[in-house]
Amino acid sequence: MASGGILSELNNPNRSRDTKPVRVPTAEEYRRQLEEDRAHQREIERLVDLAIETEHAQHLQGERKQREAEISKLLDEYFADHLADVIEQELPPEETRRKYIAQFKVFEQFCREQGVGSLPAAPETIFYFCVFDLKPQEVEGRLAALKWVHRVNKKYWPEAYARAAEKWAQETKPLSSGEDNAAKPKPNGNGAVH
């Protein structure tokens, strides 16, 4: 640059000139732009507030869960002996438990063969397992085992279907060894036996 500095550069006739005119926004355009900027700023503030509230809520939820766990621990310790007595009284004898577990293993195998779940079992699956081989004399034992396993695992037990299987067992005579299994019930599309 010459000794004149910036002023001499601006006055230099050989300087390249910008040929684009400067556009000044109208008052309406300026107002619209201000409103858009304000709306954008309000949205940012809303998102920041939401993030702060969410973080605070998560913190409170964590504290709440921690307090609930502490209360549960205190109650468990306080009632441990009482609960142990109640559970012990409700448990069937060891031999019966072994039979129930063995029966449930048979049920699990049956469910795998049928391609259905075993725990929790669908009500229709329980009913079909009880009647599929036309052995009404085994229904009571099957139901007792399945009910016990579902109860121990805190799963839903379909009482109505269990009663239906019991009723079927009462009304059906066991197959004699000479009869064929052609009369074996088959499930239809909705799980019913016919």
JOKAJO-V70738 format. One record per backbone hydrogen bond with DSSP energy under -0.5 kcal/mol. CO is the residue of the C=O (numbers start at 0). NH is the residue of the N-H. E is the energy in kcal/mol with one decimal. If there is no record, write none. Layout:
# JOKAJO-V70738
co=CO nh=NH e=E
co=CO nh=NH e=E
This chain:
# JOKAJO-V70738
co=1 nh=4 e=-1.4
co=3 nh=6 e=-0.6
co=4 nh=8 e=-1.5
co=5 nh=9 e=-2.4
co=6 nh=10 e=-1.7
co=7 nh=11 e=-0.5
co=8 nh=11 e=-0.8
co=11 nh=14 e=-1.2
co=16 nh=18 e=-0.6
co=21 nh=23 e=-0.6
co=22 nh=24 e=-0.5
co=25 nh=29 e=-2.6
co=26 nh=30 e=-2.5
co=27 nh=31 e=-2.5
co=28 nh=32 e=-2.5
co=29 nh=33 e=-2.2
co=30 nh=34 e=-2.5
co=31 nh=35 e=-2.4
co=32 nh=36 e=-2.4
co=33 nh=37 e=-2.6
co=34 nh=38 e=-2.8
co=35 nh=39 e=-2.4
co=36 nh=40 e=-2.4
co=37 nh=41 e=-2.7
co=38 nh=42 e=-2.2
co=39 nh=43 e=-2.2
co=40 nh=44 e=-2.4
co=41 nh=45 e=-2.5
co=42 nh=46 e=-2.5
co=43 nh=47 e=-2.4
co=44 nh=48 e=-2.6
co=45 nh=49 e=-2.6
co=46 nh=50 e=-2.4
co=47 nh=51 e=-2.3
co=48 nh=52 e=-2.8
co=49 nh=53 e=-2.7
co=50 nh=54 e=-2.3
co=51 nh=55 e=-2.4
co=52 nh=56 e=-2.9
co=53 nh=57 e=-2.7
co=54 nh=58 e=-2.1
co=55 nh=59 e=-2.5
co=56 nh=60 e=-2.8
co=57 nh=61 e=-2.4
co=58 nh=62 e=-2.2
co=59 nh=63 e=-2.8
co=60 nh=64 e=-2.6
co=61 nh=65 e=-2.2
co=62 nh=66 e=-2.6
co=63 nh=67 e=-2.6
co=64 nh=68 e=-2.4
co=65 nh=69 e=-2.1
co=66 nh=70 e=-2.5
co=67 nh=71 e=-2.7
co=68 nh=72 e=-2.3
co=69 nh=73 e=-2.3
co=70 nh=74 e=-2.7
co=71 nh=75 e=-2.9
co=72 nh=76 e=-2.5
co=73 nh=77 e=-2.5
co=74 nh=78 e=-3.1
co=75 nh=79 e=-0.8
co=78 nh=82 e=-3.5
co=79 nh=83 e=-2.5
co=80 nh=84 e=-2.1
co=81 nh=85 e=-2.3
co=82 nh=86 e=-3.0
co=83 nh=87 e=-2.5
co=84 nh=88 e=-2.1
co=85 nh=89 e=-1.7
co=86 nh=90 e=-1.5
co=92 nh=96 e=-2.5
co=93 nh=97 e=-2.3
co=94 nh=98 e=-2.0
co=95 nh=99 e=-2.7
co=96 nh=100 e=-2.6
co=97 nh=101 e=-2.4
co=98 nh=102 e=-2.7
co=99 nh=103 e=-2.4
co=100 nh=104 e=-2.0
co=101 nh=105 e=-1.7
co=102 nh=106 e=-2.1
co=103 nh=107 e=-2.7
co=104 nh=108 e=-2.1
co=105 nh=109 e=-2.4
co=106 nh=110 e=-2.7
co=107 nh=111 e=-2.4
co=108 nh=112 e=-2.3
co=109 nh=113 e=-1.8
co=110 nh=114 e=-1.2
co=110 nh=115 e=-2.5
co=117 nh=120 e=-0.6
co=119 nh=118 e=-0.6
co=121 nh=125 e=-2.0
co=122 nh=126 e=-2.3
co=123 nh=127 e=-2.8
co=124 nh=128 e=-2.6
co=125 nh=129 e=-1.8
co=126 nh=130 e=-1.3
co=127 nh=131 e=-2.3
co=130 nh=133 e=-1.8
co=133 nh=174 e=-1.0
co=134 nh=137 e=-2.1
co=135 nh=138 e=-1.0
co=135 nh=139 e=-0.5
co=137 nh=141 e=-2.4
co=138 nh=142 e=-2.9
co=139 nh=143 e=-2.3
co=140 nh=144 e=-2.2
co=141 nh=145 e=-2.6
co=142 nh=146 e=-2.9
co=143 nh=147 e=-2.2
co=144 nh=148 e=-2.4
co=145 nh=149 e=-2.5
co=146 nh=150 e=-2.6
co=147 nh=151 e=-2.8
co=148 nh=152 e=-1.8
co=149 nh=154 e=-3.1
co=150 nh=153 e=-1.4
co=155 nh=157 e=-0.5
co=156 nh=158 e=-1.6
co=157 nh=161 e=-1.9
co=158 nh=162 e=-2.6
co=159 nh=163 e=-2.0
co=160 nh=164 e=-2.1
co=161 nh=165 e=-2.3
co=162 nh=166 e=-2.6
co=163 nh=167 e=-2.4
co=164 nh=168 e=-2.4
co=165 nh=169 e=-2.1
co=166 nh=170 e=-1.9
co=167 nh=171 e=-1.1
co=175 nh=178 e=-1.3
co=179 nh=182 e=-0.6
co=180 nh=183 e=-1.6
co=185 nh=193 e=-2.1
co=187 nh=190 e=-1.9
co=191 nh=187 e=-2.5
